[in-house]
Amino acid sequence: MEIGVPKETKDQEFRVGLSPSSVRVLCEAGHGVWVETNAGNGAGFTDEDYQHAGAKIVVRAAEAWNRELVVKVKEPLQPEYQFLQKGQLLFTYLHLAADRALTEHLLDCGVCAIAYETVELPDRRLPLLTPMSIIAGRLSVQFGARFLERQQGGRGVLLGGVPGVRPGQVVILGGGIVGTEAARMAVGMGARVQILDVNVDRLAYLETLFGSRVEFLYSNSAQIEALVPQADLLIGAVLVPGHRAPILAPRTLVQQMHPGAVIVDVAVDQGGCIETVRPTSHTTPTYIEEGVVHYGVPNMPGAVPWTATQALNNSTLPYVLKLANQGIKAVDSDPVLAKGVNVQNHQLVHPAVREVFADLVS
């Protein structure tokens, strides 16, 4: 099969769909790989690295896109819509629930769009979302600590505190992968940490990991209203696969936070779980609203592309290989991969996405 790897076009998105080591595996299996020039530079992979792995380097984006299978990291942006073709396989993160324009174009063009974030194992785990969730969770505290600095617009709180001065307070909405990794980083920094989740079993499991270093609370409106105003750093870590994230912290609650407090909403790529958060970019990552610093970059792992690209490829390569070997038949033979199909034959396929865009379902 012919496989294309275009250069990512999202602002400061330095990850790349396939690493040179993944390209080598695919080429050794008899497939051809076309990589757009400089696609891997930001992640530390040169065109020569890809050539040594067996790839062909192409100068124009269209030459990478004009393949049977296109492997990316982030969803196509509007300038890339022209490259999508009927019958083509597109394998990437999509997050369609927060992007009606892309959803409508995928339906119109006839591409088979398979989303990393909805590939699902029988036990409900999301194997292609997990590595980026781990990275985003850890970065959420790293970035949060940075933007709490006064020079960055924050209130000047050191999360770990010092002897005689209380540490910063980190409130995490959601105890999944993102929330767990955020807590791991915040605890390591010495912050006071509280996690809210609606799954009591998950909270019990997290207690075995963190013990008394973290406070575990059942998530409801009353708890959220009590904790959010106290937070120096509020992290949105809610995931409902395929759906928009629910709003857990409304504007009226954000208004009660300390001036210069920081919000990092990792759920922003699914619409966000904090009402005042809107998507930003690595170039301009923050803005101040209601006196609070908001960070809403939807591709956070793009800040650490060398790590993130390899972590992502470790999980995606088996599925890329299956698609390359079997084409669309791979979806029929693998129920895990089938869960990833969002759009096929001009139809919305994934149940959650169908529910979000019910008016587009024929």
KOLFITOR-590931 format. One line per 4 residues: number of its first residue (from 1); their letters; for each residue y negated, x negated, z negated of N, C-alpha, C. Coordinates in steps of 0.02 Angstrom, whole numbers, plus 50000, padded with zeros to 5 digits. Layout:
! residues N
NUM) a) Y:X:Z:Y:X:Z:Y:X:Z; ...
***
This chain:
! residues 362
1) meig) 50060:49958:50000:50000:50000:50000:49938:49956:50000; 49884:49981:50030:49820:49948:50030:49780:49972:49968; 49759:49924:49928:49724:49939:49865:49655:49907:49868; 49604:49947:49851:49535:49923:49851:49507:49917:49781
5) vpke) 49469:49863:49771:49436:49851:49706:49362:49840:49719; 49321:49893:49718:49249:49884:49729:49214:49857:49667; 49156:49829:49678:49115:49805:49623:49083:49865:49588; 49084:49865:49522:49054:49921:49484:48979:49922:49495
9) tkdq) 48951:49983:49499:48879:49990:49512:48841:50019:49454; 48875:50042:49402:48840:50068:49343:48800:50011:49311; 48743:50029:49280:48698:49979:49252:48734:49930:49206; 48731:49866:49223:48760:49812:49184:48834:49826:49165
13) efrv) 48870:49855:49212:48942:49864:49203:48977:49804:49234; 48999:49758:49193:49027:49696:49217:49103:49694:49217; 49135:49749:49194:49207:49751:49199:49228:49759:49273; 49291:49748:49286:49317:49755:49354:49385:49789:49350
17) glsp) 49402:49828:49401:49462:49869:49400:49527:49830:49393; 49531:49774:49427:49591:49732:49423:49571:49660:49410; 49606:49628:49365:49597:49556:49352:49638:49517:49403; 49624:49453:49411:49665:49412:49457:49739:49413:49441
21) ssvr) 49757:49414:49377:49828:49415:49359:49861:49480:49381; 49824:49536:49376:49850:49600:49400:49858:49600:49475; 49808:49572:49509:49812:49566:49582:49874:49527:49603; 49888:49474:49567:49947:49433:49584:50011:49474:49579
25) vlce) 50017:49514:49526:50076:49556:49517:50084:49604:49576; 50028:49635:49596:50030:49683:49651:50047:49649:49717; 50018:49591:49729:50032:49556:49791:50104:49532:49794; 50130:49510:49737:50200:49488:49734:50248:49546:49746
29) aghg) 50224:49607:49733:50265:49667:49745:50259:49691:49817; 50220:49656:49858:50215:49672:49929:50155:49713:49948; 50108:49723:49903:50049:49763:49918:49991:49719:49938; 49942:49749:49973:49882:49713:49991:49824:49734:49947
33) vwve) 49783:49687:49926:49726:49702:49883:49663:49675:49914; 49612:49718:49920:49548:49700:49948:49496:49705:49892; 49464:49650:49875:49416:49647:49820:49347:49633:49847; 49299:49675:49828:49230:49664:49850:49204:49599:49819
37) tnag) 49168:49561:49859:49143:49496:49836:49101:49503:49772; 49112:49457:49727:49077:49454:49662:49095:49511:49614; 49147:49550:49631:49165:49606:49588:49184:49584:49518; 49214:49525:49512:49237:49502:49447:49193:49451:49412
41) ngag) 49136:49434:49444:49095:49380:49417:49074:49393:49345; 49053:49454:49331:49029:49470:49264:49081:49464:49210; 49144:49471:49230:49199:49465:49183:49228:49395:49181; 49199:49349:49220:49222:49280:49220:49274:49264:49273
45) ftde) 49282:49309:49323:49332:49299:49376:49296:49288:49442; 49308:49231:49474:49274:49215:49537:49313:49242:49597; 49279:49243:49654:49313:49262:49716:49372:49215:49729; 49364:49152:49712:49419:49104:49722:49479:49121:49678
49) dyqh) 49466:49145:49618:49521:49166:49574:49562:49222:49608; 49526:49269:49638:49561:49324:49671:49597:49301:49733; 49567:49256:49770:49601:49231:49830:49665:49193:49812; 49662:49153:49759:49722:49118:49737:49776:49166:49715
53) agak) 49756:49226:49691:49805:49276:49670:49833:49316:49728; 49803:49307:49788:49829:49341:49847:49784:49394:49876; 49726:49406:49846:49681:49458:49870:49641:49435:49930; 49616:49484:49968:49568:49471:50022:49499:49490:49996
57) ivvr) 49451:49446:50005:49383:49459:49982:49344:49490:50040; 49310:49546:50025:49271:49581:50076:49198:49582:50053; 49153:49581:50102:49081:49576:50087:49050:49644:50074; 49072:49694:50110:49041:49761:50104:49082:49806:50058
61) aaea) 49048:49846:50019:49082:49893:49975:49129:49939:50013; 49107:49961:50072:49148:50007:50112:49216:49978:50128; 49220:49913:50135:49284:49882:50152:49333:49883:50093; 49306:49883:50033:49349:49890:49974:49368:49963:49963
65) wnre) 49321:50007:49977:49333:50079:49966:49380:50109:50019; 49381:50082:50077:49419:50112:50133:49493:50094:50128; 49524:50111:50070:49594:50095:50057:49629:50157:50030; 49695:50154:50032:49735:50212:50009:49727:50225:49934
69) lvvk) 49723:50171:49896:49715:50175:49823:49655:50133:49803; 49609:50164:49767:49550:50129:49742:49554:50127:49666; 49550:50066:49639:49554:50056:49566:49487:50032:49541; 49457:50072:49495:49392:50056:49468:49395:50056:49392
73) vkep) 49336:50051:49362:49329:50058:49289:49292:50122:49273; 49233:50130:49302:49191:50188:49288:49190:50236:49347; 49167:50296:49332:49165:50349:49382:49119:50330:49441; 49133:50355:49501:49089:50341:49557:49019:50370:49545
77) lqpe) 48968:50332:49562:48900:50357:49559:48881:50386:49627; 48826:50422:49629:48808:50459:49690:48806:50415:49754; 48780:50354:49751:48781:50312:49812:48852:50296:49836; 48901:50304:49792:48970:50290:49811:49007:50351:49836
81) yqfl) 48978:50410:49830:49012:50471:49852:49032:50467:49925; 48991:50433:49966:49004:50429:50038:49071:50395:50054; 49097:50356:50007:49157:50317:50020:49221:50356:50004; 49216:50412:49968:49275:50449:49948:49303:50488:50007
85) qkgq) 49370:50485:50015:49402:50513:50074:49459:50560:50056; 49471:50607:50099:49526:50654:50089:49592:50616:50087; 49634:50632:50038:49699:50601:50032:49700:50535:49996; 49641:50508:49981:49636:50444:49946:49654:50453:49872
89) llft) 49684:50402:49842:49698:50401:49771:49643:50362:49736; 49611:50393:49687:49559:50361:49648:49583:50357:49576; 49586:50297:49548:49612:50286:49480:49558:50250:49440; 49528:50286:49392:49472:50259:49354:49456:50305:49295
93) ylhl) 49409:50286:49253:49382:50334:49204:49337:50383:49241; 49342:50447:49225:49303:50498:49258:49257:50538:49211; 49284:50561:49153:49245:50600:49105:49208:50657:49140; 49246:50698:49177:49216:50750:49218:49181:50804:49178
97) aadr) 49203:50816:49117:49174:50871:49078:49099:50864:49070; 49074:50802:49074:49002:50791:49066:48968:50776:49133; 49003:50789:49190:48975:50770:49255:48993:50822:49308; 48954:50874:49312:48968:50928:49359:48961:50905:49432
101) alte) 48910:50865:49445:48898:50843:49514:48957:50804:49541; 48985:50758:49502:49043:50720:49524:49103:50766:49533; 49112:50812:49487:49169:50859:49491:49166:50897:49557; 49107:50923:49573:49100:50962:49635:49113:50919:49697
105) hlld) 49091:50856:49696:49102:50813:49754:49176:50796:49762; 49209:50781:49707:49281:50766:49711:49319:50826:49740; 49299:50886:49721:49331:50945:49749:49318:50951:49824; 49257:50937:49844:49238:50945:49914:49272:50894:49959
109) cgvc) 49276:50831:49936:49300:50778:49981:49376:50775:49987; 49413:50805:49941:49485:50806:49947:49521:50746:49919; 49488:50704:49881:49519:50646:49851:49566:50669:49794; 49617:50629:49780:49660:50641:49721:49633:50596:49666
113) aiay) 49600:50625:49617:49566:50587:49565:49607:50588:49500; 49627:50528:49480:49668:50520:49420:49626:50484:49368; 49618:50515:49310:49573:50488:49259:49612:50451:49206; 49590:50390:49192:49622:50351:49139:49624:50389:49073
117) etve) 49569:50424:49059:49562:50452:48992:49605:50513:48979; 49637:50541:49031:49682:50598:49019:49755:50583:49032; 49772:50521:49050:49842:50501:49052:49868:50506:48980; 49922:50544:48971:49941:50563:48902:50016:50556:48892
121) lpdr) 50035:50522:48838:50105:50514:48819:50131:50577:48786; 50197:50586:48781:50225:50647:48750:50200:50658:48678; 50184:50604:48643:50161:50611:48573:50085:50622:48570; 50053:50637:48627:49982:50652:48633:49937:50590:48632
125) rlpl) 49965:50530:48626:49924:50470:48629:49898:50460:48700; 49840:50428:48705:49806:50417:48769:49806:50341:48783; 49858:50316:48816:49868:50243:48819:49814:50205:48857; 49781:50238:48905:49731:50202:48945:49660:50209:48915
129) ltpm) 49653:50255:48868:49589:50261:48833:49588:50217:48771; 49646:50207:48742:49650:50172:48677:49618:50103:48677; 49632:50059:48727:49602:49992:48722:49526:49992:48723; 49496:50038:48763:49423:50041:48765:49396:50076:48703
133) siia) 49435:50122:48674:49413:50154:48612:49412:50103:48555; 49461:50058:48554:49461:50005:48503:49398:49963:48510; 49383:49942:48571:49324:49900:48582:49260:49938:48566; 49254:50000:48590:49193:50039:48577:49184:50052:48503
137) grls) 49238:50065:48467:49233:50076:48395:49206:50014:48359; 49231:49957:48378:49208:49895:48346:49136:49879:48366; 49119:49890:48429:49051:49877:48452:49001:49925:48420; 49023:49986:48403:48976:50035:48376:48943:50010:48312
141) vqfg) 48981:49975:48271:48954:49947:48209:48915:49883:48224; 48941:49843:48270:48906:49782:48289:48836:49798:48315; 48832:49847:48361:48768:49868:48388:48726:49903:48335; 48759:49946:48295:48723:49982:48244:48688:49934:48195
145) arfl) 48724:49882:48175:48695:49832:48129:48635:49798:48162; 48641:49784:48226:48586:49751:48262:48524:49796:48264; 48534:49859:48281:48475:49902:48289:48448:49928:48224; 48482:49915:48169:48453:49927:48103:48400:49874:48085
149) erqq) 48401:49819:48122:48351:49767:48109:48282:49793:48125; 48234:49774:48085:48166:49800:48093:48137:49784:48162; 48151:49724:48187:48124:49704:48252:48151:49746:48309; 48208:49780:48297:48238:49823:48348:48219:49896:48338
153) ggrg) 48175:49910:48291:48154:49979:48278:48188:50011:48219; 48236:49976:48188:48273:50005:48132:48236:49999:48066; 48269:50024:48014:48236:50027:47949:48243:49962:47909; 48275:49912:47938:48278:49847:47905:48331:49842:47852
157) vllg) 48387:49875:47863:48442:49875:47815:48497:49827:47837; 48519:49784:47792:48577:49741:47804:48638:49780:47782; 48684:49794:47827:48740:49837:47810:48780:49811:47751; 48789:49746:47745:48828:49719:47690:48790:49713:47625
161) gvpg) 48724:49723:47627:48684:49715:47567:48687:49644:47541; 48661:49632:47481:48665:49568:47446:48671:49583:47372; 48692:49535:47332:48696:49548:47259:48629:49575:47233; 48632:49632:47200:48572:49663:47172:48541:49716:47216
165) vrpg) 48564:49720:47280:48538:49770:47327:48596:49806:47359; 48594:49872:47357:48651:49911:47383:48662:49898:47457; 48724:49901:47480:48738:49893:47551:48718:49956:47590; 48717:49950:47655:48702:50007:47697:48759:50058:47697
169) qvvi) 48742:50120:47714:48791:50174:47715:48807:50193:47787; 48871:50192:47803:48895:50208:47870:48935:50273:47866; 48914:50323:47904:48949:50387:47907:48980:50394:47976; 49045:50406:47979:49081:50408:48042:49110:50479:48052
173) lggg) 49089:50511:48105:49113:50578:48122:49174:50571:48167; 49234:50578:48138:49295:50571:48176:49337:50512:48154; 49401:50525:48141:49444:50473:48115:49498:50450:48163; 49484:50458:48228:49532:50435:48279:49527:50359:48289
177) ivgt) 49544:50336:48349:49543:50265:48363:49474:50236:48354; 49424:50268:48384:49355:50243:48379:49333:50241:48306; 49343:50295:48270:49322:50298:48200:49357:50247:48157; 49422:50237:48170:49460:50189:48131:49434:50118:48142
181) eaar) 49421:50101:48205:49397:50033:48220:49326:50023:48195; 49286:50076:48198:49218:50071:48170:49221:50058:48095; 49266:50094:48062:49273:50084:47989:49297:50013:47974; 49343:49987:48015:49369:49920:48004:49311:49868:48005
185) mavg) 49267:49876:48055:49210:49830:48060:49160:49840:48003; 49146:49903:47987:49096:49917:47935:49120:49892:47867; 49185:49902:47853:49213:49877:47790:49209:49801:47789; 49225:49770:47845:49222:49697:47848:49152:49670:47835
189) mgar) 49101:49709:47854:49032:49688:47842:49010:49702:47771; 49049:49741:47734:49031:49756:47665:48992:49819:47656; 48989:49863:47707:48952:49925:47702:48990:49977:47661; 48954:50028:47638:48986:50087:47609:49004:50132:47668
193) vqil) 49066:50155:47670:49091:50190:47730:49122:50257:47711; 49104:50308:47750:49133:50374:47742:49157:50399:47810; 49218:50423:47813:49246:50452:47874:49258:50526:47863; 49237:50566:47912:49250:50638:47910:49296:50656:47968
197) dvnv) 49347:50697:47953:49392:50720:48005:49423:50786:47984; 49444:50826:48033:49474:50891:48017:49549:50886:48008; 49578:50828:48022:49650:50818:48016:49665:50784:47950; 49691:50822:47902:49705:50795:47836:49759:50741:47839
201) drla) 49808:50751:47882:49861:50701:47889:49832:50634:47914; 49785:50638:47960:49753:50577:47984:49714:50543:47928; 49679:50582:47888:49642:50553:47832:49690:50519:47783; 49748:50550:47772:49797:50520:47726:49823:50454:47755
205) ylet) 49833:50452:47820:49856:50390:47852:49802:50336:47845; 49739:50355:47857:49685:50306:47852:49679:50279:47781; 49695:50320:47732:49693:50296:47663:49743:50239:47652; 49800:50243:47687:49849:50188:47680:49823:50124:47711
209) lfgs) 49776:50130:47758:49748:50070:47790:49691:50040:47748; 49648:50083:47723:49586:50059:47692:49584:50067:47616; 49628:50109:47589:49626:50120:47517:49559:50144:47493; 49535:50117:47437:49473:50142:47407:49411:50113:47439
213) rvef) 49419:50070:47490:49361:50040:47522:49323:50090:47565; 49356:50146:47582:49325:50198:47624:49334:50265:47589; 49284:50308:47595:49289:50376:47568:49309:50422:47625; 49362:50461:47614:49389:50504:47666:49374:50577:47648
217) lysn) 49341:50612:47694:49318:50680:47679:49337:50727:47736; 49356:50788:47716:49370:50839:47766:49306:50860:47800; 49308:50863:47865:49247:50877:47903:49234:50952:47908; 49178:50973:47881:49153:51041:47891:49077:51038:47888
221) saqi) 49044:51093:47902:48971:51093:47907:48939:51070:47842; 48966:51092:47785:48936:51075:47721:48940:50999:47708; 48998:50969:47723:49005:50897:47712:48959:50858:47758; 48956:50878:47820:48913:50844:47869:48840:50849:47847
225) ealv) 48820:50908:47826:48750:50918:47804:48734:50877:47742; 48783:50864:47700:48771:50825:47640:48767:50750:47654; 48806:50726:47703:48812:50654:47714:48764:50625:47766; 48752:50662:47820:48713:50634:47875:48643:50612:47853
229) pqad) 48607:50650:47812:48540:50627:47792:48540:50563:47752; 48597:50545:47722:48601:50484:47682:48619:50423:47723; 48641:50433:47785:48669:50379:47825:48616:50330:47849; 48628:50266:47842:48589:50216:47876:48613:50209:47948
233) llig) 48679:50216:47957:48709:50213:48024:48757:50272:48030; 48744:50315:48079:48786:50373:48093:48822:50360:48159; 48889:50363:48157:48929:50350:48217:48965:50413:48238; 48955:50433:48300:48991:50490:48329:49055:50464:48361
237) avlv) 49112:50487:48336:49177:50462:48360:49225:50519:48372; 49199:50573:48402:49239:50633:48413:49267:50633:48483; 49330:50652:48490:49362:50657:48556:49403:50721:48560; 49388:50761:48610:49430:50818:48629:49449:50806:48701
241) pghr) 49510:50781:48716:49527:50759:48783:49510:50810:48837; 49472:50788:48887:49455:50830:48944:49397:50877:48932; 49378:50888:48870:49324:50935:48853:49260:50897:48836; 49204:50933:48836:49143:50907:48807:49153:50902:48732
245) apil) 49122:50851:48703:49126:50843:48631:49085:50899:48597; 49109:50925:48541:49071:50976:48505:49011:50945:48470; 48958:50983:48463:48899:50959:48427:48912:50968:48352; 48916:50912:48317:48928:50914:48245:48865:50902:48204
249) aprt) 48818:50865:48233:48755:50851:48198:48697:50878:48240; 48671:50937:48222:48615:50965:48260:48550:50929:48247; 48500:50944:48287:48435:50912:48281:48405:50921:48211; 48415:50980:48182:48386:50993:48115:48414:50944:48063
253) lvqq) 48474:50921:48074:48504:50873:48027:48478:50802:48041; 48470:50785:48104:48442:50720:48122:48372:50713:48094; 48335:50767:48093:48267:50766:48066:48265:50746:47992; 48321:50755:47957:48324:50739:47886:48345:50667:47872
257) mhpg) 48363:50629:47924:48384:50560:47914:48324:50515:47899; 48338:50457:47869:48286:50409:47853:48252:50385:47917; 48186:50378:47918:48153:50346:47975:48183:50276:47986; 48201:50262:48048:48230:50197:48064:48305:50193:48055
261) aviv) 48336:50249:48032:48409:50251:48032:48434:50247:48105; 48497:50232:48114:48524:50222:48181:48582:50270:48193; 48584:50298:48254:48640:50339:48277:48672:50304:48337; 48737:50294:48334:48776:50270:48391:48828:50323:48407
265) dvav) 48821:50356:48463:48867:50410:48481:48915:50386:48536; 48974:50366:48515:49024:50342:48563:49049:50398:48607; 49040:50460:48585:49063:50519:48624:49014:50538:48679; 48962:50498:48690:48910:50516:48738:48939:50525:48808
269) dqgg) 48993:50488:48825:49022:50496:48892:49057:50563:48901; 49067:50599:48846:49094:50667:48848:49042:50717:48825; 48978:50699:48832:48925:50744:48815:48892:50731:48748; 48927:50694:48703:48899:50677:48638:48912:50729:48585
273) ciet) 48919:50706:48522:48931:50753:48467:48870:50759:48421; 48815:50726:48440:48753:50730:48403:48700:50756:48451; 48667:50810:48431:48626:50848:48479:48571:50808:48511; 48542:50761:48474:48484:50724:48500:48502:50663:48543
277) vrpt) 48566:50651:48552:48588:50593:48591:48591:50611:48665; 48565:50565:48706:48571:50571:48779:48594:50504:48806; 48624:50502:48865:48648:50439:48892:48592:50389:48904; 48606:50326:48884:48559:50271:48898:48596:50219:48939
281) shtt) 48572:50158:48940:48605:50106:48980:48600:50040:48943; 48639:49991:48965:48636:49925:48933:48567:49893:48942; 48532:49911:48997:48465:49884:49007:48415:49913:48957; 48419:49978:48945:48376:50011:48896:48422:50052:48850
285) ptyi) 48452:50020:48801:48505:50052:48763:48483:50104:48711; 48420:50099:48688:48399:50142:48633:48334:50178:48648; 48323:50230:48610:48259:50266:48609:48251:50295:48539; 48191:50312:48520:48178:50341:48454:48160:50415:48462
289) eegv) 48197:50456:48426:48183:50528:48425:48192:50553:48354; 48146:50595:48333:48144:50620:48264:48142:50561:48214; 48112:50505:48236:48105:50447:48194:48168:50405:48186; 48220:50423:48222:48286:50390:48217:48301:50352:48281
293) vhyg) 48329:50292:48274:48349:50252:48332:48415:50280:48360; 48415:50297:48424:48475:50325:48457:48502:50275:48508; 48567:50262:48503:48602:50219:48552:48653:50263:48588; 48646:50269:48654:48690:50315:48691:48720:50285:48754
297) vpnm) 48737:50221:48752:48766:50189:48812:48837:50215:48823; 48851:50246:48880:48918:50275:48890:48972:50225:48910; 48952:50164:48927:49002:50113:48946:48995:50053:48900; 49001:50066:48836:48992:50013:48786:49035:49951:48798
301) pgav) 49100:49959:48814:49142:49899:48823:49119:49854:48880; 49075:49879:48924:49048:49837:48977:49007:49779:48950; 48990:49781:48885:48953:49726:48854:48997:49666:48842; 49063:49676:48840:49110:49621:48828:49163:49622:48884
305) pwta) 49142:49610:48946:49187:49622:49003:49247:49576:49007; 49241:49514:48983:49299:49469:48986:49355:49497:48943; 49340:49519:48884:49390:49549:48840:49412:49617:48866; 49363:49658:48884:49378:49728:48901:49419:49734:48965
309) tqal) 49404:49694:49016:49442:49698:49079:49515:49682:49067; 49528:49630:49029:49598:49611:49018:49634:49662:48974; 49599:49688:48924:49630:49739:48881:49646:49801:48921; 49600:49821:48966:49612:49880:49007:49670:49868:49055
313) nnst) 49671:49810:49088:49724:49796:49136:49793:49793:49103; 49796:49769:49041:49860:49768:49007:49891:49837:49003; 49849:49889:49001:49873:49957:48995:49879:49992:49062; 49833:49978:49109:49832:50015:49172:49881:49988:49224
317) lpyv) 49896:49922:49221:49936:49892:49275:50002:49927:49289; 50042:49946:49238:50105:49980:49254:50095:50043:49295; 50040:50079:49282:50027:50141:49319:50000:50126:49389; 49959:50074:49395:49935:50054:49461:49994:50034:49504
321) lkla) 50040:49996:49476:50099:49974:49513:50141:50033:49535; 50147:50082:49491:50187:50142:49508:50153:50180:49565; 50087:50187:49562:50051:50222:49616:50056:50183:49681; 50053:50117:49677:50058:50076:49738:50127:50081:49768
325) nqgi) 50178:50084:49727:50247:50087:49752:50265:50155:49780; 50240:50208:49748:50263:50276:49764:50210:50320:49794; 50147:50300:49792:50094:50343:49816:50088:50404:49771; 50068:50460:49801:50058:50521:49762:50123:50547:49731
329) kavd) 50180:50525:49758:50244:50546:49729:50253:50521:49658; 50216:50468:49640:50219:50442:49572:50198:50494:49521; 50152:50537:49541:50128:50590:49497:50183:50640:49484; 50223:50655:49536:50277:50703:49529:50334:50677:49486
333) sdpv) 50344:50611:49488:50401:50582:49452:50384:50559:49381; 50320:50557:49364:50300:50532:49299:50254:50582:49265; 50280:50620:49217:50238:50671:49184:50179:50641:49145; 50185:50579:49123:50130:50547:49088:50071:50536:49136
337) lakg) 50086:50508:49195:50035:50497:49246:50008:50564:49272; 50051:50613:49276:50031:50679:49301:49975:50709:49258; 49977:50694:49193:49925:50719:49148:49856:50691:49167; 49857:50634:49201:49793:50602:49221:49760:50634:49280
341) vnvq) 49797:50674:49319:49768:50704:49379:49717:50757:49360; 49655:50746:49380:49602:50794:49366:49587:50837:49427; 49588:50806:49486:49573:50842:49549:49624:50822:49601; 49650:50872:49637:49699:50859:49690:49697:50917:49740
345) nhql) 49697:50900:49803:49698:50951:49857:49643:51003:49848; 49583:50978:49834:49523:51021:49827:49528:51069:49768; 49571:51054:49720:49579:51098:49662:49572:51058:49597; 49542:51090:49546:49543:51062:49479:49612:51072:49450
349) vhpa) 49641:51018:49424:49711:51020:49401:49716:51017:49325; 49678:50973:49294:49685:50965:49221:49660:51027:49184; 49701:51055:49139:49683:51118:49106:49616:51116:49070; 49601:51061:49035:49538:51058:48998:49479:51056:49045
353) vrev) 49485:51020:49100:49430:51018:49149:49422:51085:49183; 49478:51118:49197:49475:51186:49225:49438:51234:49179; 49449:51225:49115:49416:51269:49066:49340:51256:49065; 49321:51193:49069:49249:51176:49068:49214:51203:49130
357) fadl) 49247:51198:49188:49218:51220:49251:49256:51280:49279; 49261:51331:49238:49299:51391:49257:49272:51422:49321; 49207:51416:49333:49177:51445:49393:49197:51409:49457; 49225:51349:49450:49246:51310:49508:49320:51319:49524
361) vs) 49354:51356:49482:49426:51367:49492:49436:51426:49538; 49472:51412:49593:49483:51465:49642:49548:51503:49628
***
